Amino acid sequence: MDKTEERFVAYASQLTYADLTPQANHAVKRSVIDSIGCAFGAFDVASTRAIRNLAAQVTSTRPATVIGTRIRSSPELAAFANSSMIRYLDFSDDYFGGYGEMGPHPSDNIGAVLAAAESAGAGGADVLLGVAIAYEAVGQIIDKLDLGGVKPSWDYPIFHSIASSLGGGKVLGLSRPQLRDALALAIIPNISLSQTRLGELSNWKGFRGPNGARNGLFAAMLAREGITGPEDAFEGKAGLMNHLQQHFELGTLGGDGTPFKIEGTYFKFMPVRYNVQLSVWIALELRKKIRLEEVESICVFREKRSVIAGADNPEYWNPMTRETADHSMPYLVGAAFVDGDINSTTFTPERFRDPVILALTRKIRMQEDPAFTAAYPKTFHCRFEVTMKSGEVVTMEQTNPRGHPKNPMTDHEIEEKFLKQATVACIPEAQSRSLLAQLWRLEQVTELGTLFEMMRVPSKVGDAGN
């Protein structure tokens, strides 16, 4: 067992629910509530229905429930279906470490921990502990690794495989040797490539992280059955660190006076990728001050990592798919200016192919501000310089979007976001409020089946498995 394996396995083996501070416990509940709300918002999307239909084809002697339904599938497929709904709308939480690398969305792991807990007959306190461990693993790695510096670049779902093997394995009750095997079986077979995020984006953009979590839970299930994993998965001659050409040492893990990584979660106030949140917010404010028909050009100043050019990424100025639209800063800024809002209709072909929005999008360019780059990722900055046809330049600058750890969403805002997404799924308000109250008391839930029954979406909305 290499040193990194040893630290992760010892941590996951020894941590108990009692070790979670009140702050960490509350932070886990916020992320669980936010994530289940996001799952409701994506419940009736064609792509997530397809994943649910796949899960419905499989039965298990140790089943887990698919959120919003009575479908009881194998734990790893339930994990995939649940995390896919959580992730698909790009509304779920995020985390930015020492390098400010994109994602990974740690909530992708919540579906895996829920599935592991239900299949094992565990309770709400076990879920809270498993989620805290999964978020800790993701945060620790992203704090130390710069995937943007790896050529050819590898994508982050491997972090979710690691996290879910530990968080899910803990909930499944794995022994220390089994957790080591689960961790190795999560890493070695499951490398993912960032080609997913290049060119016109496909459905897989929203499913790659959940698939990483599914793989991590499957690794834990293999280890539970006695399957062993390769040695030295991180630091071995052909281990993860050597392939990434980056050797790292984990920081101080959460507990014993050190905050847990989940306490630094970045929540989304709007359903767009995190590094577009601030740009869209400024666009919504600026539209009150200018006449769009008089705009000559718009320059958006950001940190280096967020700056893209039309010559290199033409699809972002001319999106053809929902997935490209929700990752396109130029399009989203244009839509915010024209429509005055970002909502589910923003991601329909009627909007992302709208000629008025596309014409404004073509007037947008991006430029690095070195001061913004130096401050990132601890502080997010964005400045707009809008040049009018008269020659006047209208400027607006803001920092840290709502939901950033330095500008956090309140519990009430988390609740309102949850309730709004439940409404999208046509869940009656009384039901969604009862569920919300139960989630705030998750440690008191001893039978997760009753919680999943409270999540069930009325059958008129979805598929036959409801």
Secondary structure as the mmCIF struct_conf table of DSSP 4:
data_model
#
loop_
_struct_conf.conf_type_id
_struct_conf.id
_struct_conf.beg_label_comp_id
_struct_conf.beg_label_asym_id
_struct_conf.beg_label_seq_id
_struct_conf.end_label_comp_id
_struct_conf.end_label_asym_id
_struct_conf.end_label_seq_id
HELX_RH_AL_P HELX_RH_AL_P1 LYS A 3 GLN A 14
HELX_RH_3T_P HELX_RH_3T_P1 TYR A 17 ASP A 19
BEND BEND1 LEU A 20 LEU A 20
HELX_RH_AL_P HELX_RH_AL_P2 PRO A 22 GLY A 41
TURN_TY1_P TURN_TY1_P1 ALA A 42 ASP A 44
HELX_RH_AL_P HELX_RH_AL_P3 ALA A 46 ALA A 56
TURN_TY1_P TURN_TY1_P2 GLN A 57 GLN A 57
BEND BEND2 THR A 61 ARG A 62
STRN STRN1 ALA A 64 THR A 65
HELX_LH_PP_P HELX_LH_PP_P1 VAL A 66 VAL A 66
TURN_TY1_P TURN_TY1_P3 ILE A 67 GLY A 68
BEND BEND3 THR A 69 THR A 69
STRN STRN2 ARG A 72 SER A 73
HELX_RH_AL_P HELX_RH_AL_P4 PRO A 75 TYR A 88
TURN_TY1_P TURN_TY1_P4 LEU A 89 LEU A 89
BEND BEND4 ASP A 90 ASP A 90
BEND BEND5 SER A 92 SER A 92
STRN STRN3 ASP A 94 ASP A 94
TURN_TY1_P TURN_TY1_P5 GLY A 98 TYR A 99
BEND BEND6 MET A 102 MET A 102
HELX_RH_3T_P HELX_RH_3T_P2 PRO A 106 ASN A 109
HELX_RH_AL_P HELX_RH_AL_P5 ILE A 110 ALA A 120
TURN_TY1_P TURN_TY1_P6 GLY A 121 GLY A 121
HELX_RH_AL_P HELX_RH_AL_P6 GLY A 124 LYS A 144
HELX_RH_3T_P HELX_RH_3T_P3 LEU A 147 GLY A 149
BEND BEND7 LYS A 151 PRO A 152
STRN STRN4 TRP A 154 TRP A 154
TURN_TY1_P TURN_TY1_P7 TYR A 156 TYR A 156
HELX_RH_AL_P HELX_RH_AL_P7 PRO A 157 LEU A 172
TURN_TY1_P TURN_TY1_P8 GLY A 173 GLY A 173
HELX_RH_AL_P HELX_RH_AL_P8 ARG A 176 ILE A 187
TURN_TY1_P TURN_TY1_P9 ILE A 188 PRO A 189
STRN STRN5 LEU A 193 LEU A 193
HELX_RH_3T_P HELX_RH_3T_P4 SER A 194 ARG A 197
BEND BEND8 LEU A 198 GLU A 200
TURN_TY1_P TURN_TY1_P10 ASN A 203 ASN A 203
HELX_RH_AL_P HELX_RH_AL_P9 TRP A 204 ARG A 224
TURN_TY1_P TURN_TY1_P11 GLU A 225 GLY A 226
BEND BEND9 GLU A 231 GLU A 231
TURN_TY1_P TURN_TY1_P12 ALA A 233 GLU A 235
BEND BEND10 GLY A 236 GLY A 236
TURN_TY1_P TURN_TY1_P13 LYS A 237 ALA A 238
BEND BEND11 GLY A 239 GLY A 239
HELX_RH_AL_P HELX_RH_AL_P10 LEU A 240 LEU A 244
TURN_TY1_P TURN_TY1_P14 GLN A 245 GLN A 245
HELX_LH_PP_P HELX_LH_PP_P2 THR A 252 LEU A 253
BEND BEND12 GLY A 254 GLY A 254
STRN STRN6 GLY A 255 GLY A 255
TURN_TY1_P TURN_TY1_P15 ASP A 256 GLY A 257
STRN STRN7 THR A 258 THR A 258
HELX_LH_PP_P HELX_LH_PP_P3 PRO A 259 PHE A 260
HELX_RH_3T_P HELX_RH_3T_P5 LYS A 261 GLY A 264
STRN STRN8 TYR A 266 TYR A 266
BEND BEND13 PHE A 269 VAL A 272
HELX_RH_AL_P HELX_RH_AL_P11 TYR A 274 LEU A 286
TURN_TY1_P TURN_TY1_P16 ARG A 287 LYS A 289
BEND BEND14 ILE A 290 ILE A 290
HELX_RH_3T_P HELX_RH_3T_P6 LEU A 292 GLU A 294
STRN STRN9 VAL A 295 ARG A 302
HELX_RH_3T_P HELX_RH_3T_P7 LYS A 304 SER A 306
TURN_TY1_P TURN_TY1_P17 GLY A 310 ASP A 312
HELX_RH_3T_P HELX_RH_3T_P8 PRO A 314 TRP A 317
BEND BEND15 ASN A 318 ASN A 318
BEND BEND16 THR A 321 THR A 321
HELX_RH_AL_P HELX_RH_AL_P12 ARG A 322 ALA A 325
TURN_TY1_P TURN_TY1_P18 ASP A 326 HIS A 327
HELX_RH_AL_P HELX_RH_AL_P13 MET A 329 ASP A 339
BEND BEND17 GLY A 340 GLY A 340
BEND BEND18 ASN A 343 ASN A 343
HELX_RH_3T_P HELX_RH_3T_P9 SER A 344 PHE A 347
BEND BEND19 THR A 348 THR A 348
HELX_RH_AL_P HELX_RH_AL_P14 PRO A 349 PHE A 352
TURN_TY1_P TURN_TY1_P19 ARG A 353 ARG A 353
HELX_RH_AL_P HELX_RH_AL_P15 PRO A 355 THR A 361
TURN_TY1_P TURN_TY1_P20 ARG A 362 LYS A 363
STRN STRN10 ILE A 364 GLU A 368
HELX_RH_AL_P HELX_RH_AL_P16 PRO A 370 ALA A 375
TURN_TY1_P TURN_TY1_P21 TYR A 376 LYS A 378
BEND BEND20 THR A 379 THR A 379
STRN STRN11 HIS A 381 MET A 388
TURN_TY1_P TURN_TY1_P22 LYS A 389 SER A 390
BEND BEND21 GLY A 391 GLY A 391
STRN STRN12 VAL A 393 THR A 399
BEND BEND22 ASN A 400 ASN A 400
TURN_TY1_P TURN_TY1_P23 ARG A 402 GLY A 403
STRN STRN13 HIS A 404 HIS A 404
TURN_TY1_P TURN_TY1_P24 PRO A 405 LYS A 406
STRN STRN14 ASN A 407 ASN A 407
HELX_LH_PP_P HELX_LH_PP_P4 PRO A 408 THR A 410
HELX_RH_AL_P HELX_RH_AL_P17 ASP A 411 VAL A 424
TURN_TY1_P TURN_TY1_P25 ALA A 425 CYS A 426
HELX_RH_AL_P HELX_RH_AL_P18 GLU A 429 TRP A 440
TURN_TY1_P TURN_TY1_P26 ARG A 441 ARG A 441
HELX_RH_3T_P HELX_RH_3T_P10 LEU A 442 GLN A 444
HELX_RH_AL_P HELX_RH_AL_P19 LEU A 448 MET A 454
TURN_TY1_P TURN_TY1_P27 MET A 455 MET A 455
HELX_LH_PP_P HELX_LH_PP_P5 ARG A 456 PRO A 458
TURN_TY1_P TURN_TY1_P28 SER A 459 VAL A 461
BEND BEND23 GLY A 462 GLY A 462
TURN_TY1_P TURN_TY1_P29 ALA A 464 GLY A 465
#
